[in-house]
Amino acid sequence: MTTVLGSEVVLAENITMVTEFLLLGFSSLGEIQLALFAVFLFLYLAILSGNVTIISVIHLDKSLHTPMYFFLGILSTSETFYTFVILPKMLVNLLSVARIISFTCCALQMFFFLGFAITNCLLLGVMGYDRYAAICHPLHYPILMSWQVCGKLAAACAIGGFLASLTVVNLVFSLPFCSANKVNHYFCDISPVIHLACTNTDVNEFLIFICGVLVLVVPFLFICVSYLCILRTILKIPSAEGRRKAFSTCASHLTVVIIHYGCASFIYLRPTANYVSNKDRLVTVTYTIVTPLLNPMVYSLRNKDVQLAIRKVFGKKGSLKLQN
């Protein structure tokens, strides 16, 4: 016999299965939540406008139809969906008393969040390879990074990202969740959710750790090797101007890589027993809000080619309005 009590289902064996989770988020901050809502709303709008601008400019300006900007456009698209999965719900919860999310929606949120996050990690690795091919093998670059190759690499990043996400989500939500349903976070992330399981999670945590190593450490090591080769090639360039120009195409990418991989590794490459809520929430804010904001600002808007393209695109639109 089964009876339904609120957000829980009570089975005949007196085991209570969770059907809803309560996202605690920033509830402990009291009245400061209103100020956080204003700050996070501003940052979310800035992320959307920055990434949409980059996507539009790359699409409209033919001078940016190169592999480097193709992957940048894919990354900006992924970042846009990545923040859409988390931030709107978080903004609603900052103004709401009932911060409830259903079991299914929690699983879906984790699936799409991890899917886009892992896709971003893989894309950053591919972008590192693109810079390696352009600087170390310029004569073979059109063959190494043909449009067919670029399309296959982008598709592989997305497919690999969401397959890895599906694996992790299955490892988390295949566990039984009993009476505890308070998620000490502002979204359904791995550590705070698996922490609520009412069974031993050591095997699942170990498998999730292996997945984390594959999607974080392996691409990061690949990027490091690529940049060691790039550095060796740059040091062989005779002119200082040539070295500066070659390095400038890599500096912004390295900045985003260090922040993205650094924060993600801090959260996911450790046991959930070491989960520290306040510190983790601060780090998570960095890679869910600050990193997507840095992508268009640091990696793109500081780029002279992108700045010129923005002026050209918006200059044309302005002149068309004046003519009409």
Secondary structure in CASP SS format (residue, H / E / C, confidence):
PFRMAT SS
TARGET T0000
AUTHOR 0000-0000-0000
METHOD secondary structure of the structure
MODEL  1
M C 1.00
T C 1.00
T E 1.00
V E 1.00
L E 1.00
G C 1.00
S C 1.00
E E 1.00
V E 1.00
V E 1.00
L C 1.00
A C 1.00
E C 1.00
N C 1.00
I C 1.00
T E 1.00
M E 1.00
V E 1.00
T C 1.00
E E 1.00
F E 1.00
L E 1.00
L E 1.00
L C 1.00
G C 1.00
F C 1.00
S H 1.00
S H 1.00
L H 1.00
G C 1.00
E C 1.00
I H 1.00
Q H 1.00
L H 1.00
A H 1.00
L H 1.00
F H 1.00
A H 1.00
V H 1.00
F H 1.00
L H 1.00
F H 1.00
L H 1.00
Y H 1.00
L H 1.00
A H 1.00
I H 1.00
L H 1.00
S H 1.00
G H 1.00
N H 1.00
V H 1.00
T H 1.00
I H 1.00
I H 1.00
S H 1.00
V H 1.00
I H 1.00
H H 1.00
L H 1.00
D C 1.00
K H 1.00
S H 1.00
L H 1.00
H C 1.00
T C 1.00
P H 1.00
M H 1.00
Y H 1.00
F H 1.00
F H 1.00
L H 1.00
G H 1.00
I H 1.00
L H 1.00
S H 1.00
T H 1.00
S H 1.00
E H 1.00
T H 1.00
F H 1.00
Y H 1.00
T H 1.00
F H 1.00
V H 1.00
I H 1.00
L H 1.00
P H 1.00
K H 1.00
M H 1.00
L H 1.00
V H 1.00
N H 1.00
L H 1.00
L C 1.00
S C 1.00
V C 1.00
A C 1.00
R C 1.00
I E 1.00
I E 1.00
S E 1.00
F H 1.00
T H 1.00
C H 1.00
C H 1.00
A H 1.00
L H 1.00
Q H 1.00
M H 1.00
F H 1.00
F H 1.00
F H 1.00
L H 1.00
G H 1.00
F H 1.00
A H 1.00
I H 1.00
T H 1.00
N H 1.00
C H 1.00
L H 1.00
L H 1.00
L H 1.00
G H 1.00
V H 1.00
M H 1.00
G H 1.00
Y H 1.00
D H 1.00
R H 1.00
Y H 1.00
A H 1.00
A H 1.00
I H 1.00
C H 1.00
H C 1.00
P C 1.00
L C 1.00
H C 1.00
Y H 1.00
P H 1.00
I H 1.00
L H 1.00
M C 1.00
S C 1.00
W H 1.00
Q H 1.00
V H 1.00
C H 1.00
G H 1.00
K H 1.00
L H 1.00
A H 1.00
A H 1.00
A H 1.00
C H 1.00
A H 1.00
I H 1.00
G H 1.00
G H 1.00
F H 1.00
L H 1.00
A H 1.00
S H 1.00
L H 1.00
T H 1.00
V H 1.00
V H 1.00
N H 1.00
L H 1.00
V H 1.00
F H 1.00
S C 1.00
L C 1.00
P C 1.00
F E 1.00
C C 1.00
S C 1.00
A C 1.00
N C 1.00
K E 1.00
V E 1.00
N C 1.00
H C 1.00
Y C 1.00
F C 1.00
C C 1.00
D C 1.00
I H 1.00
S H 1.00
P H 1.00
V H 1.00
I H 1.00
H C 1.00
L C 1.00
A E 1.00
C C 1.00
T C 1.00
N C 1.00
T C 1.00
D H 1.00
V H 1.00
N H 1.00
E H 1.00
F H 1.00
L H 1.00
I H 1.00
F H 1.00
I H 1.00
C H 1.00
G H 1.00
V H 1.00
L H 1.00
V H 1.00
L H 1.00
V H 1.00
V H 1.00
P H 1.00
F H 1.00
L H 1.00
F H 1.00
I H 1.00
C H 1.00
V H 1.00
S H 1.00
Y H 1.00
L H 1.00
C H 1.00
I H 1.00
L H 1.00
R H 1.00
T H 1.00
I H 1.00
L H 1.00
K C 1.00
I C 1.00
P C 1.00
S C 1.00
A H 1.00
E H 1.00
G H 1.00
R H 1.00
R H 1.00
K H 1.00
A H 1.00
F H 1.00
S H 1.00
T H 1.00
C H 1.00
A H 1.00
S H 1.00
H H 1.00
L H 1.00
T H 1.00
V H 1.00
V H 1.00
I H 1.00
I H 1.00
H H 1.00
Y H 1.00
G H 1.00
C H 1.00
A H 1.00
S H 1.00
F H 1.00
I H 1.00
Y H 1.00
L C 1.00
R C 1.00
P C 1.00
T H 1.00
A H 1.00
N H 1.00
Y C 1.00
V C 1.00
S H 1.00
N H 1.00
K H 1.00
D H 1.00
R H 1.00
L H 1.00
V H 1.00
T H 1.00
V H 1.00
T H 1.00
Y H 1.00
T H 1.00
I H 1.00
V H 1.00
T H 1.00
P H 1.00
L H 1.00
L H 1.00
N H 1.00
P H 1.00
M H 1.00
V H 1.00
Y H 1.00
S H 1.00
L H 1.00
R C 1.00
N C 1.00
K H 1.00
D H 1.00
V H 1.00
Q H 1.00
L H 1.00
A H 1.00
I H 1.00
R H 1.00
K H 1.00
V H 1.00
F H 1.00
G H 1.00
K H 1.00
K H 1.00
G H 1.00
S H 1.00
L H 1.00
K H 1.00
L H 1.00
Q H 1.00
N C 1.00
END
